[in-house]
Amino acid sequence: MKAAVIVRTGPADELTYADVELPRPGPHDIRVKTAFAAVNPVDIWTRRGIPGLDLTFPAVLGWDVAGTVDAVGSEVSRFRVGDRVMGMVKQMTRLRGTYAEFVSAPQELFAPVPGKLSLETAAAPLTVLTSVKLLSNLHLPDRAKALVTGAAGAVGRVTVQWLVQAGHEVSGLARATDEDDLTSLGVRTVYPSGADVPPQAFDAVIDTAGLPQTISNVRDGGEFLSITDNEQPGPEREITPRKCYVEENGAQLAAVAEQLADGTLSLPLCRTYPLSNAAAAHAAFEQGGLRGKLLLAP
């Protein structure tokens, strides 16, 4: 089969389109014929080289996949050949990513794709599971005031929607050009610059953009959560900063898939590149400013 691989870490043009061995599903695995894989920040960091991460080359990148079950292991009970599925495969743990024509992984990592949900939109498990993890670690009072940095990015946008649905008063730190979109999602105030955000005004700051200085916008005893690997702030004013790491979870994905299908959660798409041109997709992602998911299609 074909896959987008790297044989060493480095810039985007290290990604090449090559033949790799077709994976054989183990007893508890399903093999998925990829319709779409998504490009995520972790793919960029892995390609560049994460300190302490030992890759086996050639390495197939990618965490997200949506497609159709092509084969099932002898002990698989949840899926059948032909089922549409979505899943997140933790590439640095599983040692084989999703930038490939076929992906094989344990059945519990996957969720069915509802009939009303396109496979394009379904190819975003990492985004939604990251937001699930963030919100499960928050302990907010009713009608809390929350600030989301990077509010118009993929994780930020999902987080904003769920906070609004929970009845909280949400503000966002984002570009001025994103104000109309975020306001339509229920965001009260959009701050185009950190200098515009009032100090100590929020019960919680959810940092998806790597802005540790926004801890200054949390009230005494409030919460600061981050998903980035940037330098984190130290404890202050009874605030203990915390980081959240995404986890594989097919059951949580199934619940989110229903929300995506019925429109109570929106996740826009940006553009789709052929898998054979994954290098161009990475280069576009690194330029920044994208709104919506960037996909690869075999």
C-alpha positions in Angstrom: 0.0 0.0 0.0 1.0 3.6 -0.3 1.7 5.9 2.7 3.2 9.3 3.4 6.5 8.6 5.3 9.6 10.2 6.7 13.0 8.5 6.8 14.4 11.2 9.1 13.1 14.2 10.9 13.2 17.6 9.3 11.2 20.1 7.2 8.0 19.4 5.3 9.7 18.1 2.2 11.0 15.1 4.2 7.5 13.6 3.7 7.5 11.3 0.7 5.0 9.0 -0.9 6.2 5.4 -0.7 5.2 1.8 -0.6 4.9 0.2 2.8 3.7 -3.2 4.0 -0.1 -3.6 4.2 -1.0 -4.1 7.9 -2.6 -7.3 9.0 -5.2 -6.9 11.7 -4.5 -8.8 15.0 -7.3 -10.7 16.7 -8.8 -7.5 18.3 -8.0 -5.1 15.5 -9.9 -3.7 12.6 -8.3 -2.6 9.3 -9.7 0.6 7.9 -9.5 1.7 4.3 -8.7 5.4 4.7 -11.0 7.9 3.2 -9.5 10.9 5.1 -6.7 11.5 7.6 -6.2 14.9 9.3 -3.1 17.0 9.7 -2.6 18.0 13.4 0.0 20.0 15.2 1.5 16.9 16.8 2.2 15.6 13.3 4.3 18.7 12.6 6.2 18.4 15.9 6.8 14.7 15.2 8.1 15.3 11.7 10.4 18.0 13.0 11.7 15.8 15.8 10.3 15.7 19.3 13.2 15.5 21.9 13.2 12.1 23.5 10.9 10.5 20.9 12.6 7.6 19.1 10.9 7.0 15.8 11.3 3.8 13.8 12.0 4.8 10.2 10.4 4.8 7.7 7.8 6.4 10.0 4.1 6.9 9.0 2.7 10.0 10.6 -0.9 10.8 11.5 -3.3 10.3 14.4 -6.8 10.8 12.8 -8.6 8.5 10.4 -12.1 8.1 9.0 -13.0 5.4 6.5 -14.5 2.0 5.9 -13.7 -1.3 7.6 -11.8 -3.5 5.2 -11.0 -6.4 7.5 -11.6 -7.5 11.0 -9.6 -9.7 13.5 -11.0 -13.0 14.8 -12.1 -11.6 18.1 -13.7 -8.4 16.8 -17.4 -8.0 17.7 -18.1 -4.3 17.4 -17.6 -3.8 13.7 -18.1 -5.6 10.4 -16.5 -5.2 6.9 -18.1 -2.2 5.2 -18.9 -0.2 8.4 -18.0 3.5 8.3 -15.7 4.4 11.3 -13.7 7.2 12.8 -10.8 6.8 15.2 -7.7 8.3 16.8 -4.5 6.2 16.8 -1.8 7.6 19.0 1.0 7.4 16.5 3.9 7.8 18.9 2.6 4.9 21.0 1.3 2.6 18.2 4.4 3.2 16.0 2.3 3.4 12.8 0.2 6.4 11.9 -2.8 7.2 9.7 -1.2 8.8 6.6 -1.7 5.6 4.7 -4.2 3.8 2.4 -5.0 1.4 5.2 -4.8 1.7 9.0 -5.0 -1.3 11.5 -5.6 -0.7 15.2 -7.6 -2.1 18.2 -11.4 -1.9 17.7 -11.9 0.0 21.0 -10.2 3.1 19.4 -12.9 3.5 16.8 -16.5 4.7 16.7 -19.2 4.2 14.1 -19.9 7.2 11.8 -23.6 8.1 11.8 -25.3 8.1 8.5 -25.8 11.9 8.5 -22.1 12.6 9.2 -19.6 12.9 6.3 -16.3 11.0 6.5 -14.6 14.4 5.9 -16.1 15.8 9.1 -15.5 12.5 11.0 -11.8 12.8 10.4 -11.2 14.9 13.5 -11.0 12.7 16.5 -7.9 14.2 18.0 -9.5 17.7 18.1 -12.7 16.6 19.8 -11.0 14.2 22.2 -8.6 16.9 23.3 -11.5 19.2 24.1 -13.3 16.4 26.0 -10.1 15.9 28.1 -9.8 19.6 28.8 -13.4 20.0 29.9 -13.3 16.9 32.0 -10.5 18.4 34.0 -12.3 21.7 34.7 -14.2 22.3 37.8 -16.3 25.4 37.1 -19.0 27.0 39.1 -22.4 27.6 37.4 -22.3 30.3 34.8 -18.6 30.7 35.1 -16.5 33.2 33.2 -14.1 31.4 30.9 -11.4 32.6 28.4 -10.3 30.4 25.6 -7.1 31.3 23.9 -6.8 30.3 20.2 -10.6 30.3 20.3 -10.9 30.1 16.5 -8.5 27.1 16.1 -9.8 23.6 15.9 -9.6 22.6 19.6 -10.5 26.1 20.8 -13.6 26.3 18.6 -14.9 22.9 19.9 -14.2 23.9 23.5 -16.0 27.2 23.1 -19.1 25.5 21.8 -19.3 23.0 24.7 -18.7 25.7 27.3 -21.5 27.8 25.8 -23.8 24.8 25.8 -23.0 24.2 29.5 -24.3 27.7 30.3 -20.9 29.5 30.9 -20.0 33.0 29.8 -17.3 32.5 27.3 -14.7 35.0 25.9 -12.1 34.2 23.2 -8.7 35.4 22.4 -8.5 35.3 18.6 -8.0 37.4 15.5 -10.4 40.3 14.9 -11.4 38.6 11.6 -12.7 35.6 13.6 -15.1 37.8 15.7 -18.3 37.2 13.6 -17.8 33.4 13.6 -17.1 33.2 17.3 -20.0 35.5 18.2 -22.3 33.2 16.2 -21.2 30.4 18.4 -22.2 32.3 21.5 -18.9 33.9 22.5 -19.6 37.1 24.5 -16.3 39.0 23.8 -13.5 38.4 21.3 -10.2 39.9 22.3 -7.8 40.4 19.3 -4.8 40.9 21.6 -3.7 39.7 25.0 -3.2 43.3 26.1 -7.0 43.8 25.7 -7.9 41.1 28.1 -8.8 42.3 31.6 -6.6 41.0 34.4 -7.9 38.5 36.9 -11.3 38.5 35.3 -12.0 34.9 34.6 -12.7 31.8 36.6 -10.7 29.8 34.1 -8.4 30.2 31.2 -8.2 27.3 28.7 -5.0 27.9 26.8 -5.0 26.2 23.3 -2.6 28.7 21.8 0.5 28.5 24.0 0.1 31.8 25.9 1.3 31.1 29.4 1.0 34.8 30.3 -2.7 34.5 30.2 -2.6 33.1 33.7 -2.7 36.8 34.7 -6.3 36.8 33.5 -7.4 34.2 36.0 -8.9 35.3 39.2 -7.3 34.2 42.5 -7.9 30.5 43.1 -9.1 30.0 39.5 -8.0 27.5 36.9 -5.4 27.5 34.1 -5.4 24.5 31.7 -3.2 24.1 28.7 -2.8 21.6 25.9 0.5 23.0 24.5 4.1 21.9 25.2 5.2 25.5 25.4 6.8 26.7 28.7 4.1 26.7 31.3 3.5 29.3 34.0 4.4 28.6 37.6 1.8 28.5 40.4 0.6 31.8 41.7 -2.3 33.3 43.6 -3.6 29.8 44.5 -3.7 28.9 40.9 -2.0 25.6 40.0 -1.5 25.4 36.2 -2.2 22.0 34.6 -1.6 20.4 31.2 -4.0 18.0 29.5 -3.0 15.2 27.2 -5.4 13.6 24.7 -6.3 10.0 25.2 -7.6 7.3 22.8 -11.3 6.6 23.5 -13.7 5.2 21.0 -16.6 5.4 23.4 -16.2 9.1 23.8 -15.9 9.5 20.1 -19.2 7.7 19.5 -21.0 10.4 21.6 -19.3 13.2 19.9 -20.1 11.7 16.5 -23.8 12.0 17.2 -23.4 15.7 18.1 -21.5 16.3 14.8 -24.2 14.5 12.9 -27.1 16.4 14.4 -25.4 19.8 14.1 -25.1 20.6 17.8 -21.3 20.7 17.3 -19.7 22.2 14.2 -16.2 21.6 13.0 -15.5 23.3 9.6 -13.2 21.9 7.0 -10.4 23.9 5.4 -9.1 22.0 2.4 -8.1 18.5 1.3 -4.8 17.5 -0.2 -4.0 14.2 -1.9 -2.0 11.9 0.4 0.7 11.9 -2.2 1.2 15.6 -1.5 1.3 15.4 2.3 4.4 17.6 2.2 2.4 20.5 0.7 -0.2 20.0 3.3 2.3 20.3 6.1 3.9 23.3 4.5 0.5 25.0 4.4 -0.3 24.1 8.0 3.0 25.6 9.1 2.2 28.9 7.5 -0.6 29.3 10.0 -3.9 31.2 9.8 -5.9 28.2 8.7 -9.5 27.9 9.9 -10.9 24.4 9.8 -9.4 20.9 9.5 -6.7 20.2 6.9 -7.3 16.7 5.4 -5.3 14.1 3.4 -7.1 11.8 1.0 -5.5 8.7 -0.5 
